[in-house]
Amino acid sequence: MSAGYAAPRNDGLAIASLIVGGLSIICTLGCLGIVLGPAAAIMGFISRQRIATSGGALGGGTLAVIGLVLGIVGFVASVGWLFLILSGVITSQTQSTPSP
């Protein structure tokens, strides 16, 4: 029987980053990714810093990176969707106005 060591606990901020990053992807069509994306990216970045300076006491670096990437993708997708919506609205307004 060998004595084992407990695995380091996952950083809560890394888990939060993953959840909020996933939500930013899901909420892209409602343009909520514009708010949720940067929040996930910032949480993921801060979590990576905390994990790196913990000396092995904290784990979850992969969760933090995935949350950071999902946040960036959610933000970019939401901004793209917003531009598509705005260009469609502007295009429909310019085509519906009668010319004299």
Secondary structure as a PSIPRED ss2 file (coil, helix, strand):
# PSIPRED VFORMAT (PSIPRED V4.0)

   1 M C   1.000  0.000  0.000
   2 S C   1.000  0.000  0.000
   3 A C   1.000  0.000  0.000
   4 G C   1.000  0.000  0.000
   5 Y C   1.000  0.000  0.000
   6 A C   1.000  0.000  0.000
   7 A C   1.000  0.000  0.000
   8 P C   1.000  0.000  0.000
   9 R E   0.000  0.000  1.000
  10 N E   0.000  0.000  1.000
  11 D C   1.000  0.000  0.000
  12 G H   0.000  1.000  0.000
  13 L H   0.000  1.000  0.000
  14 A H   0.000  1.000  0.000
  15 I H   0.000  1.000  0.000
  16 A H   0.000  1.000  0.000
  17 S H   0.000  1.000  0.000
  18 L H   0.000  1.000  0.000
  19 I H   0.000  1.000  0.000
  20 V H   0.000  1.000  0.000
  21 G H   0.000  1.000  0.000
  22 G H   0.000  1.000  0.000
  23 L H   0.000  1.000  0.000
  24 S H   0.000  1.000  0.000
  25 I H   0.000  1.000  0.000
  26 I H   0.000  1.000  0.000
  27 C C   1.000  0.000  0.000
  28 T C   1.000  0.000  0.000
  29 L C   1.000  0.000  0.000
  30 G C   1.000  0.000  0.000
  31 C C   1.000  0.000  0.000
  32 L C   1.000  0.000  0.000
  33 G H   0.000  1.000  0.000
  34 I H   0.000  1.000  0.000
  35 V H   0.000  1.000  0.000
  36 L H   0.000  1.000  0.000
  37 G H   0.000  1.000  0.000
  38 P H   0.000  1.000  0.000
  39 A H   0.000  1.000  0.000
  40 A H   0.000  1.000  0.000
  41 A H   0.000  1.000  0.000
  42 I H   0.000  1.000  0.000
  43 M H   0.000  1.000  0.000
  44 G H   0.000  1.000  0.000
  45 F H   0.000  1.000  0.000
  46 I H   0.000  1.000  0.000
  47 S H   0.000  1.000  0.000
  48 R H   0.000  1.000  0.000
  49 Q H   0.000  1.000  0.000
  50 R H   0.000  1.000  0.000
  51 I H   0.000  1.000  0.000
  52 A H   0.000  1.000  0.000
  53 T H   0.000  1.000  0.000
  54 S C   1.000  0.000  0.000
  55 G C   1.000  0.000  0.000
  56 G C   1.000  0.000  0.000
  57 A C   1.000  0.000  0.000
  58 L E   0.000  0.000  1.000
  59 G E   0.000  0.000  1.000
  60 G C   1.000  0.000  0.000
  61 G H   0.000  1.000  0.000
  62 T H   0.000  1.000  0.000
  63 L H   0.000  1.000  0.000
  64 A H   0.000  1.000  0.000
  65 V H   0.000  1.000  0.000
  66 I H   0.000  1.000  0.000
  67 G H   0.000  1.000  0.000
  68 L H   0.000  1.000  0.000
  69 V H   0.000  1.000  0.000
  70 L H   0.000  1.000  0.000
  71 G H   0.000  1.000  0.000
  72 I H   0.000  1.000  0.000
  73 V H   0.000  1.000  0.000
  74 G H   0.000  1.000  0.000
  75 F H   0.000  1.000  0.000
  76 V H   0.000  1.000  0.000
  77 A H   0.000  1.000  0.000
  78 S H   0.000  1.000  0.000
  79 V H   0.000  1.000  0.000
  80 G H   0.000  1.000  0.000
  81 W H   0.000  1.000  0.000
  82 L H   0.000  1.000  0.000
  83 F H   0.000  1.000  0.000
  84 L H   0.000  1.000  0.000
  85 I H   0.000  1.000  0.000
  86 L H   0.000  1.000  0.000
  87 S H   0.000  1.000  0.000
  88 G H   0.000  1.000  0.000
  89 V H   0.000  1.000  0.000
  90 I H   0.000  1.000  0.000
  91 T H   0.000  1.000  0.000
  92 S H   0.000  1.000  0.000
  93 Q H   0.000  1.000  0.000
  94 T H   0.000  1.000  0.000
  95 Q H   0.000  1.000  0.000
  96 S H   0.000  1.000  0.000
  97 T C   1.000  0.000  0.000
  98 P C   1.000  0.000  0.000
  99 S C   1.000  0.000  0.000
 100 P C   1.000  0.000  0.000
